[in-house]
């Protein structure tokens, strides 16, 4: 549970810094969410595939 809370806290902190400096996200929200989904799916897939490659 702790890694999830740390990740959430880091995301909120970065969001606040972005807002403070009026920085726009480089990717539209849909594309950014799709990238995050790819990261969430890719991590367990790599864990499953890794034993076959070394």
ChimeraX attribute file (.defattr): number of C-alpha atoms within 10 A of each C-alpha:
attribute: neighborCount
match mode: 1-to-1
recipient: residues
	/A:1	5
	/A:2	7
	/A:3	8
	/A:4	9
	/A:5	10
	/A:6	11
	/A:7	11
	/A:8	12
	/A:9	12
	/A:10	12
	/A:11	12
	/A:12	12
	/A:13	12
	/A:14	12
	/A:15	13
	/A:16	12
	/A:17	12
	/A:18	13
	/A:19	12
	/A:20	9
	/A:21	8
	/A:22	9
	/A:23	10
	/A:24	9
	/A:25	11
	/A:26	8
	/A:27	10
	/A:28	9
	/A:29	10
	/A:30	9
	/A:31	11
	/A:32	13
	/A:33	12
	/A:34	11
	/A:35	13
	/A:36	12
	/A:37	11
	/A:38	11
	/A:39	12
	/A:40	11
	/A:41	11
	/A:42	12
	/A:43	10
	/A:44	11
	/A:45	11
	/A:46	10
	/A:47	9
	/A:48	10
	/A:49	10
	/A:50	10
	/A:51	8
	/A:52	6
	/A:53	5
	/A:54	5
